Amino acid sequence: MNNPKYDFLIVGAGLYGAVFAYQAKKAGKNSLVIDKRTHTGGNLHCQELEGINVHKYGAHIFHTSNREIWQFVNSLVEFNRFTNSPVANYQGKLYNLPFNMNTFNQMWGTKTPEEAEAKINEQRSEALENIKTQGIVTPRNLEEQALTLVGKDIYQRLVKGYTEKQWGRKCSELPAFIIKRLPVRFTFDNNYFNDTFQGIPIGGYNRLINTMLEGIETQLETNYFSERNYFNSIAKKIIFTGQIDQFYDYRFGNLEYRTVRFEHKTLQTPNFQGNAVVNYTEASIPYTRIIEHKHFETFGQDVYKNPHTVVSHEYPQEWKPGMEPYYPVNNQRNTKLYEQYRSLADNETNVIFGGRLAEYKYYDMAPIIERAIQTFQNTQR
C-alpha cells in the first residue's frame, strides 16, 4: 500500500491504453496493463483467417489531418494507401458514397455540378418550406434535419433505412444533432474522408498494438473488478478505459449503448463484392453493411492471388449488459446521467478516465491517440 510496484495500472489494452503505456515506457515509467479479453487491441483486434486480417469488431480505417499523429503511427508500423470509398446498395442499385457527383449521376442522371446543385437545392427548398408551414423554425428531429440538408431522394434511398437500422429507432424519433451536416460534394470524388492522411497498418492492427506494448507487462483474461482492492494498491495511478458507470457500480443507473453483432463468413471466391465496404440502406435488409476484409490490404489484381475471401455482415442491435458496448446513445437522458458520473470522476485524485467507454463518447482512432498522449503529458507536469 505504501510502496506501489507500478507507476501506472492501465485497465484496458485497447488503443488508448496501449498508447498511454507506450508513452509511459518512453518516459522511464513502469506500467501493468490488464484486460479482461483474451487478446490485446480492444476493438482494433484482427483475427487472421485464410491469410486475411479480419477486423473482428468492425472495420477500422485510420484517418487524420494531424501530421504528428500520422508520423507517430508510421514510426511504429508502416501504413498502406487504403482509401475509404464505400458503396451503397439500395434495392439492387449501387451509389457511391459520400454524396458526390457520381452519386448524383447515378440517382438523377445529372452530369454537371450546376445540374446537381439545382436538383438538391430544389428538394432542400421543398423540405424547408414544409417545415415552415408547420410553424417550425429549426428541424426538430433527424428526419427533418436530413431532408433540409440533402432533400427527399437521397434521404429516402441512402439515409433513412440505414440510420433507422443503426439506431433501432425511427428517424423522426432521433435528435437532429446526430447529423448536424451531411457531406455533399460537387466533384467526382469517392474518398469518404476529407483528412490529409489515411490507411491501414501493413499486416493489420495487431502489429501496431503489439509494437506499443512490447516490453510492457500485460495480463489478459484479467478482470479489474474481481480484484479491485488489490489492483488499486499496486500502482500510483490508475488509467481506466472501461465503462465509467461500471466503475461506480451503476449508482446512478446504466448508460445506454448500441451494439453490433458480426457474422463472419469465409467464402471460396477471391473477390466477393469488389470493395471493402458496401452499405445496405433499405430497411427490409436486416444488416447495415458487408465488409470484405481483404480489400483493406490487397489492391488491384492482387486480390486474386488468394482464392478465398472473408466477409462480415453487421447487425446493429440494442445493447444489454454482457454485450460489447459500441456507440453511446447521446440523448438527453444519457447525457444527464454521464454528467453525474463525470462529476464523480473529476474528484478522483489517482484515477484517470480515458477512451470511448470511460468518457462515454465515440472517438475515431487519431483523436484517441492524441488524447492519450496529451493525458500522459499532463501527468508529468
RASULJO-V969925 format. One record per backbone hydrogen bond with DSSP energy under -1.0 kcal/mol. NH is the residue of the N-H (numbers start at 1). CO is the residue of the C=O. If there is no record, write none. Layout:
nh->NH co->CO
nh->NH co->CO
This chain:
nh->6 co->234
nh->7 co->30
nh->8 co->30
nh->9 co->237
nh->10 co->32
nh->11 co->239
nh->12 co->10
nh->12 co->34
nh->18 co->14
nh->19 co->15
nh->20 co->16
nh->21 co->17
nh->22 co->18
nh->23 co->19
nh->24 co->20
nh->25 co->21
nh->26 co->22
nh->27 co->23
nh->28 co->25
nh->29 co->24
nh->32 co->8
nh->33 co->217
nh->34 co->10
nh->35 co->219
nh->41 co->13
nh->44 co->41
nh->45 co->42
nh->47 co->54
nh->49 co->52
nh->52 co->49
nh->54 co->47
nh->56 co->45
nh->56 co->54
nh->58 co->55
nh->62 co->199
nh->64 co->197
nh->70 co->66
nh->71 co->67
nh->72 co->68
nh->73 co->69
nh->74 co->70
nh->75 co->71
nh->77 co->73
nh->80 co->200
nh->87 co->277
nh->88 co->95
nh->89 co->279
nh->90 co->93
nh->93 co->90
nh->95 co->88
nh->97 co->86
nh->101 co->187
nh->104 co->100
nh->105 co->101
nh->106 co->102
nh->107 co->103
nh->108 co->104
nh->109 co->105
nh->116 co->112
nh->117 co->113
nh->118 co->114
nh->119 co->115
nh->120 co->116
nh->121 co->117
nh->122 co->118
nh->123 co->119
nh->124 co->120
nh->125 co->121
nh->126 co->122
nh->127 co->123
nh->128 co->124
nh->129 co->125
nh->130 co->126
nh->131 co->127
nh->132 co->128
nh->133 co->129
nh->134 co->131
nh->135 co->132
nh->136 co->131
nh->142 co->174
nh->143 co->171
nh->145 co->141
nh->146 co->142
nh->147 co->143
nh->148 co->144
nh->150 co->146
nh->151 co->147
nh->155 co->151
nh->156 co->152
nh->157 co->153
nh->158 co->154
nh->159 co->155
nh->160 co->155
nh->163 co->159
nh->164 co->160
nh->165 co->161
nh->166 co->162
nh->167 co->163
nh->168 co->164
nh->173 co->170
nh->178 co->175
nh->179 co->176
nh->185 co->99
nh->189 co->187
nh->192 co->84
nh->197 co->64
nh->199 co->62
nh->202 co->78
nh->204 co->201
nh->209 co->205
nh->210 co->206
nh->211 co->207
nh->212 co->208
nh->213 co->209
nh->216 co->213
nh->219 co->33
nh->221 co->37
nh->222 co->35
nh->226 co->223
nh->231 co->227
nh->232 co->228
nh->233 co->229
nh->236 co->6
nh->237 co->7
nh->238 co->350
nh->239 co->9
nh->240 co->352
nh->241 co->11
nh->244 co->357
nh->247 co->243
nh->248 co->244
nh->249 co->246
nh->250 co->245
nh->251 co->248
nh->258 co->327
nh->259 co->317
nh->261 co->315
nh->263 co->313
nh->265 co->311
nh->267 co->309
nh->269 co->267
nh->278 co->290
nh->279 co->87
nh->280 co->288
nh->281 co->89
nh->285 co->282
nh->288 co->314
nh->290 co->278
nh->291 co->312
nh->292 co->276
nh->293 co->310
nh->295 co->292
nh->296 co->293
nh->297 co->294
nh->298 co->294
nh->302 co->299
nh->303 co->300
nh->304 co->301
nh->305 co->302
nh->309 co->267
nh->311 co->265
nh->312 co->291
nh->313 co->263
nh->314 co->289
nh->315 co->261
nh->317 co->259
nh->319 co->257
nh->323 co->320
nh->326 co->258
nh->327 co->258
nh->329 co->256
nh->330 co->328
nh->331 co->329
nh->335 co->331
nh->336 co->332
nh->337 co->333
nh->338 co->334
nh->339 co->335
nh->340 co->336
nh->341 co->337
nh->342 co->338
nh->343 co->339
nh->344 co->340
nh->345 co->341
nh->346 co->342
nh->347 co->344
nh->348 co->345
nh->352 co->238
nh->354 co->240
nh->359 co->355
nh->361 co->356
nh->368 co->364
nh->369 co->365
nh->370 co->366
nh->371 co->367
nh->372 co->368
nh->373 co->369
nh->374 co->370
nh->375 co->371
nh->376 co->372
nh->377 co->373
nh->378 co->374
nh->379 co->375
nh->381 co->378
